[in-house]
Amino acid sequence: MTQILKNIAMYFVGNEFESRDGLNFQDLYDVLLDEMIVSSKIQLKENLKELMAHKIIIEKGGKHTMQYSNTILQELSQEFDEVFKQ
């Protein structure tokens, strides 16, 4: 998992949505652009496709949200960190 994919996934982990409905693409793009995680809509679309292919996030009704709990994603993040440190 690349660092940018991890940053996008960790954004979802760090931001529990009140309704758990997720964010539409434009709102997600605006937030990630402000956080300097992505620099273009094309880049975000490609990264979201990869995260969806790995079933880390899902798209429901035009909004992107997590499929897994925060705890599971945090554990995965720690495992990825350990693998990449080797």
Secondary structure, DSSP 8 states (H G I E B T S, - for coil): --HHHHHHHHHHHH---SSS--EEHHHHHHHHHHTTS-S-HHHHHHHHHHHHHTTSEEEETTEEEESS-HHHHHHHHHHHHHHHH-
